[in-house]
């Protein structure tokens, strides 16, 4: 197996691994678990995001017909009292609805399952927070994901080329900058506008880490680009940019993302 093939395989595995890690550790990944009821396992999966302007449905798979329960919810970071909704049954599914929120609005909620005597809380010692977003066109989402994944792949591949071909590393650097620019600074803001009504919520307008980490990665790549103009052998800057990109994109997706302040909303 040639060094070229090995480098591409390594780059792909590192990129996929970091993307999976970012997804699984992010604040929008569903909360899953099980409740044991009379020896039977009830699987729960509570979503932490909802796209569109409709009510969010909470579903629980429970074949045990004697199991019922309640959904408790309230607006996030408010002094609201928790509202309680009885879980309805449709076949093997228990469900209840939470009201639609404005883009970036959040609700915190939890479940109480019961057989009429005992109560089984889920999550046991915490609450689930779900965030509402506007409708993002599927083609915009797909193009954004493809561009960002390709940018991360090329970034990793460019870093590995530090130990390879001096001419290839510059081509990989240029392609990395192109795909991160398209994915993070063209398609990203368009998605953000559809989802939350703002094109950019990173520095200097906010603390959205999704925007800020893209900005940090691009700054290092721009530095690498100018350090390598006129065929200078400053490839160490490309390696540094690649490492920084990998680190920042390991930060969970949507961490410190857009969040509606209900207190300001209530004052309007």
DANORCOR-V799646 format. One record per residue. RES is the residue in one letter. SS is DSSP state (H for helix, E for strand, C for the rest). PSI is psi in radians with two decimals (999 if undefined). OMEGA is omega in degrees with one decimal (none if undefined). Layout:
BEGIN
res-><RES,RES>
ss-><SS,SS>
psi-><PSI,PSI>
omega-><OMEGA,OMEGA>
END
This chain:
BEGIN
res-><X,X,X,X,X,X,X,X,X,X,X,X,X,X,X,X,X,X,X,X,X,X,X,X,X,X,X,X,X,X,X,X,X,X,X,X,X,X,X,X,X,X,X,X,X,X,X,X,X,X,X,X,X,X,X,X,X,X,X,X,X,X,X,X,X,X,X,X,X,X,X,X,X,X,X,X,X,X,X,X,X,X,X,X,X,X,X,X,X,X,X,X,X,X,X,X,X,X,X,X,X,X,X,X,X,X,X,X,X,X,X,X,X,X,X,X,X,X,X,X,X,X,X,X,X,X,X,X,X,X,X,X,X,X,X,X,X,X,X,X,X,X,X,X,X,X,X,X,X,X,X,X,X,X,X,X,X,X,X,X,X,X,X,X,X,X,X,X,X,X,X,X,X,X,X,X,X,X,X,X,X,X,X,X,X,X,X,X,X,X,X,X,X,X,X,X,X,X,X,X,X,X,X,X,X,X,X,X,X,X,X,X,X,X,X,X,X,X,X,X,X,X,X,X,X,X,X,X,X,X,X,X,X,X,X,X,X,X,X,X,X,X,X,X,X,X,X,X,X,X,X,X,X,X,X,X,X,X,X,X,X,X,X,X,X,X,X,X>
ss-><C,C,H,H,H,H,H,H,H,H,H,H,H,H,H,H,H,H,H,H,H,H,H,H,C,C,C,C,C,C,E,E,E,E,E,E,E,C,C,E,E,E,E,E,E,E,C,C,E,E,E,C,C,C,C,E,E,E,E,E,E,C,C,C,C,C,C,E,E,E,E,E,E,E,E,C,C,C,C,C,C,C,E,E,E,E,C,E,E,E,C,C,E,E,E,E,E,E,C,C,C,C,C,C,C,E,E,E,E,E,E,E,E,E,C,C,C,C,E,E,E,E,C,C,C,C,C,E,E,E,E,E,E,C,C,C,C,H,H,H,H,H,H,H,H,H,H,H,H,H,H,H,H,H,H,H,H,H,H,H,H,H,H,C,C,H,H,H,H,H,H,H,H,H,H,H,H,H,H,H,H,H,H,H,H,H,H,H,H,H,H,H,H,H,H,H,C,C,C,C,C,C,C,C,C,C,C,C,H,H,H,H,H,H,H,H,H,H,H,H,H,H,H,H,H,H,H,C,H,H,H,C,C,C,H,H,H,H,H,H,H,H,H,H,H,H,H,H,C,C,C,C,C,C,C,C,C,C,C,C,C,H,H,H,H,H,H,C>
psi-><2.25,2.82,-0.63,-0.83,-0.75,-0.76,-0.73,-0.68,-0.79,-0.77,-0.75,-0.78,-0.72,-0.74,-0.81,-0.76,-0.76,-0.64,-0.73,-0.77,-0.79,-0.72,-0.84,-0.49,-0.03,2.77,-0.06,0.01,2.36,2.62,2.10,2.70,-3.09,2.58,2.23,2.12,1.95,0.75,-0.17,2.50,2.14,2.11,2.27,2.45,1.84,2.11,2.61,0.33,2.68,2.13,2.40,-3.12,0.55,2.89,2.62,2.23,2.32,2.09,2.46,2.20,2.03,1.66,-0.35,1.89,-0.44,-0.08,2.32,-2.79,-2.91,2.63,2.23,2.31,2.72,2.86,2.43,2.43,0.75,2.95,0.26,2.62,2.63,2.30,2.61,2.25,2.30,2.43,2.26,2.71,2.38,1.68,-2.15,0.16,2.26,2.43,2.77,2.85,2.51,2.47,2.54,2.55,2.78,2.80,2.34,0.01,2.59,2.55,2.48,2.47,2.87,2.95,2.47,1.99,2.56,2.65,0.25,-0.28,-0.99,2.68,2.33,1.73,2.54,2.24,2.77,-0.74,0.43,-3.08,2.71,2.40,2.19,2.48,2.40,2.46,2.81,3.05,2.13,2.16,2.39,-0.68,-0.58,-0.79,-0.82,-0.80,-0.68,-0.83,-0.79,-0.79,-0.76,-0.71,-0.75,-0.71,-0.74,-0.70,-0.82,-0.64,-0.83,-0.74,-0.67,-0.70,-0.72,-0.52,-0.14,-0.54,0.30,-2.17,2.24,-0.55,-0.69,-0.62,-0.60,-0.67,-0.72,-0.65,-0.80,-0.72,-0.66,-0.83,-0.72,-0.88,-0.64,-0.64,-0.79,-0.84,-0.72,-0.43,-0.07,-1.10,-0.61,-0.93,-0.61,-0.79,-0.78,-0.67,-0.79,-0.74,-0.73,0.00,0.07,2.46,-0.60,2.24,0.32,-2.89,2.35,0.21,-0.24,-2.98,0.34,2.00,-0.47,-0.77,-0.77,-0.67,-0.55,-0.70,-0.76,-0.81,-0.79,-0.65,-0.78,-0.61,-0.61,-0.71,-0.79,-0.68,-0.87,-0.52,-0.35,0.22,2.74,0.60,0.47,2.59,0.84,0.90,-0.30,-0.54,-0.55,-0.73,-0.75,-0.77,-0.68,-0.76,-0.76,-0.75,-0.77,-0.75,-0.84,-0.54,-0.04,-0.25,2.27,2.38,2.42,0.13,2.33,0.68,-3.06,2.38,2.19,2.29,1.81,-0.49,-0.72,-0.63,-0.71,-0.41,-0.23,999>
omega-><-176.7,178.5,179.6,-179.7,179.9,179.9,179.9,178.3,178.5,-179.8,-179.9,-179.0,178.7,-179.0,179.1,179.6,179.8,178.8,178.2,178.4,180.0,-179.1,-174.7,-177.9,-177.3,-177.1,177.9,179.1,-175.3,174.3,-177.2,178.0,-178.3,171.3,179.8,-178.1,-178.8,178.6,179.5,-178.8,176.1,-178.1,178.5,176.3,-176.0,-176.8,179.7,172.6,179.8,-179.4,178.0,-175.2,178.8,175.1,178.3,179.4,175.8,-176.6,175.8,178.8,-177.5,178.0,-179.7,-172.6,-178.3,179.7,173.9,177.2,-175.2,172.0,177.2,-179.7,172.0,177.9,-174.4,177.7,173.7,176.6,178.6,170.2,177.6,172.1,-179.0,178.2,176.5,176.4,176.8,-179.6,172.4,-175.5,179.3,-175.6,168.6,-177.9,173.2,-175.7,171.0,-173.6,177.2,179.2,174.8,177.3,-177.8,173.4,-178.5,172.4,171.6,-174.0,174.9,-174.1,166.6,172.2,-178.4,173.1,-177.0,179.6,-178.2,178.2,-180.0,-178.8,173.0,-8.5,-171.4,-174.9,-178.8,177.3,179.0,177.3,178.2,-179.2,179.0,177.2,173.2,178.7,175.6,178.7,-175.3,-177.2,176.4,179.6,-177.5,179.7,178.7,-179.2,-179.8,-177.8,-178.3,178.3,179.0,177.4,178.2,178.8,180.0,177.4,179.0,-180.0,178.0,178.2,179.0,-179.0,173.7,178.9,-177.0,-172.5,-177.0,179.9,179.9,-174.7,-179.9,176.4,178.3,177.0,-178.8,178.7,177.5,-179.9,-179.4,-174.9,177.1,178.5,-179.6,-177.1,-173.5,-174.0,173.2,-178.7,179.0,177.1,177.0,176.3,-178.7,179.6,177.3,-172.7,-170.4,175.9,179.5,179.6,-175.4,179.3,173.5,177.9,5.7,-173.6,-177.0,-175.3,-180.0,-176.4,178.3,176.8,-175.1,-178.7,174.6,179.0,179.8,179.4,-178.2,178.5,-179.5,177.9,176.8,176.1,179.4,-179.6,-177.5,177.4,-177.2,175.6,179.1,173.7,175.8,-175.9,179.7,-175.1,178.1,179.2,176.4,177.2,179.2,179.4,179.1,-179.9,178.9,179.0,178.6,-178.6,-175.9,-179.9,169.7,175.7,-176.3,-179.5,177.5,175.9,-175.5,179.8,-178.3,-177.7,179.7,176.0,-177.3,-179.9,176.1,179.2,-178.5,-177.9,-178.2,none>
END
